[in-house]
């Protein structure tokens, strides 16, 4: 028997907020620190530029890592991972899985494949991820076709 979460109002977006805040804060602070060091050092303009470019690349990677989210609306689910975005109709999502030790939720799809949904990840907010996975599972069972027979 599955535990049902309260059905959230649509539209709803799930994302690892604490992880996102940590990544963006560290990225911004590192960028400011490295850029400040570049201008305090007695180096040529090219070396200074390489410091700033390295800081920008580091910030860019952390922004990319903070991108994942799962959004649900009346029409279905949009999964945004690091470099890809995929829109799914409710009927395409059969099951929402978050097993112990999984780094993020995976969605079992009607075409027999599985899609990672990195927007719900236990990381530094395990209880929040579990609650979000249950809420998404409840939405899939309410709006989709697969939830009832999977019980």
C-alpha positions as CSV (number, residue, x, y, z in Angstrom):
1,X,0.0,0.0,0.0
2,X,1.5,3.3,-1.0
3,X,1.5,6.3,1.3
4,X,-0.4,9.2,-0.3
5,X,0.8,12.8,0.1
6,X,-1.7,15.6,0.0
7,X,-2.4,16.5,-3.6
8,X,-0.6,19.8,-4.3
9,X,-2.3,22.5,-6.2
10,X,-1.2,22.8,-9.8
11,X,1.1,24.2,-11.2
12,X,3.8,23.1,-8.8
13,X,7.6,23.0,-9.1
14,X,9.9,20.7,-7.2
15,X,13.6,21.6,-6.9
16,X,16.3,21.0,-4.4
17,X,16.2,24.5,-2.9
18,X,18.9,24.1,-0.2
19,X,21.3,22.5,-2.7
20,X,20.5,25.3,-5.2
21,X,21.1,28.0,-2.5
22,X,24.4,26.4,-1.5
23,X,25.6,26.0,-5.1
24,X,24.7,29.6,-6.2
25,X,26.1,31.1,-3.0
26,X,29.4,29.2,-3.2
27,X,29.6,30.1,-6.9
28,X,29.0,33.8,-6.4
29,X,31.4,34.0,-3.5
30,X,34.1,32.1,-5.3
31,X,33.7,34.3,-8.4
32,X,34.0,37.5,-6.2
33,X,37.0,36.1,-4.3
34,X,39.0,34.9,-7.4
35,X,38.2,38.1,-9.3
36,X,39.4,40.2,-6.3
37,X,42.6,38.2,-6.0
38,X,43.2,38.6,-9.8
39,X,43.1,42.4,-9.4
40,X,45.2,42.4,-6.2
41,X,48.0,40.3,-7.7
42,X,50.8,42.0,-9.7
43,X,50.2,40.1,-12.9
44,X,49.7,40.9,-16.6
45,X,46.4,41.6,-18.1
46,X,46.3,38.2,-19.7
47,X,46.9,36.4,-16.5
48,X,44.3,38.5,-14.7
49,X,41.8,37.7,-17.5
50,X,42.6,34.0,-17.1
51,X,41.7,34.2,-13.4
52,X,38.4,35.9,-14.2
53,X,37.5,33.4,-16.9
54,X,38.3,30.5,-14.6
55,X,36.1,32.0,-11.9
56,X,33.3,32.5,-14.5
57,X,33.6,28.9,-15.7
58,X,33.4,27.7,-12.1
59,X,30.3,29.8,-11.5
60,X,28.8,28.6,-14.8
61,X,29.3,24.9,-13.7
62,X,27.6,25.6,-10.4
63,X,24.7,27.4,-12.1
64,X,24.3,24.4,-14.4
65,X,24.3,22.0,-11.4
66,X,21.6,24.2,-9.8
67,X,19.3,24.0,-12.8
68,X,17.3,20.7,-12.2
69,X,13.6,20.9,-11.4
70,X,10.4,19.0,-12.0
71,X,7.3,21.1,-12.8
72,X,3.8,19.7,-13.0
73,X,0.7,21.4,-14.4
74,X,-2.6,20.3,-15.7
75,X,-1.1,19.0,-19.0
76,X,1.7,16.9,-17.5
77,X,5.2,17.1,-16.2
78,X,8.3,18.9,-17.3
79,X,11.6,17.5,-16.2
80,X,14.6,19.8,-16.4
81,X,18.0,18.1,-15.8
82,X,21.5,19.5,-16.2
83,X,21.5,19.9,-20.0
84,X,18.1,18.5,-21.1
85,X,14.4,19.4,-20.8
86,X,11.7,16.9,-21.4
87,X,7.9,17.5,-21.4
88,X,5.7,14.5,-20.6
89,X,1.9,14.1,-20.7
90,X,0.5,12.6,-17.5
91,X,-0.4,9.4,-19.3
92,X,3.3,8.9,-20.2
93,X,4.4,8.7,-16.5
94,X,3.6,5.3,-14.9
95,X,5.5,5.5,-11.7
96,X,7.6,7.7,-9.5
97,X,10.5,6.0,-7.8
98,X,12.8,7.1,-5.0
99,X,14.5,4.1,-3.4
100,X,17.0,4.2,-0.5
101,X,20.4,5.2,-1.9
102,X,19.0,6.7,-5.1
103,X,20.6,10.1,-5.9
104,X,17.3,11.4,-7.4
105,X,13.8,10.4,-8.4
106,X,13.4,8.3,-11.5
107,X,10.2,8.1,-13.6
108,X,9.0,4.9,-15.2
109,X,7.5,5.8,-18.6
110,X,4.9,4.2,-20.7
111,X,7.4,3.5,-23.5
112,X,9.3,1.2,-21.2
113,X,12.2,3.6,-20.4
114,X,13.1,5.4,-17.2
115,X,13.8,9.1,-16.9
116,X,16.0,10.6,-14.1
117,X,14.3,13.6,-12.5
118,X,17.2,15.4,-10.8
119,X,14.9,18.1,-9.5
120,X,13.9,15.8,-6.6
121,X,17.1,14.6,-4.9
122,X,17.7,13.6,-1.3
123,X,21.1,15.3,-1.0
124,X,21.1,17.7,1.9
125,X,17.3,17.7,2.3
126,X,16.3,14.1,2.5
127,X,12.9,14.5,4.2
128,X,12.0,17.3,1.7
129,X,12.9,15.0,-1.2
130,X,10.8,12.2,0.2
131,X,7.8,14.5,0.6
132,X,8.2,15.9,-2.9
133,X,8.5,12.4,-4.4
134,X,5.3,11.4,-2.6
135,X,3.5,14.5,-3.8
136,X,4.6,13.8,-7.4
137,X,3.6,10.2,-7.1
138,X,0.2,11.3,-5.9
139,X,-0.2,13.7,-8.8
140,X,0.8,10.9,-11.2
141,X,-1.8,8.5,-9.6
142,X,-4.5,11.3,-9.8
143,X,-3.8,12.5,-13.3
144,X,-2.1,9.6,-15.1
145,X,-3.2,6.2,-16.2
146,X,-0.6,4.0,-14.6
147,X,-0.9,4.7,-10.9
148,X,-4.1,2.7,-10.2
149,X,-2.9,-0.6,-11.5
150,X,0.6,-0.3,-9.9
151,X,-0.8,0.2,-6.4
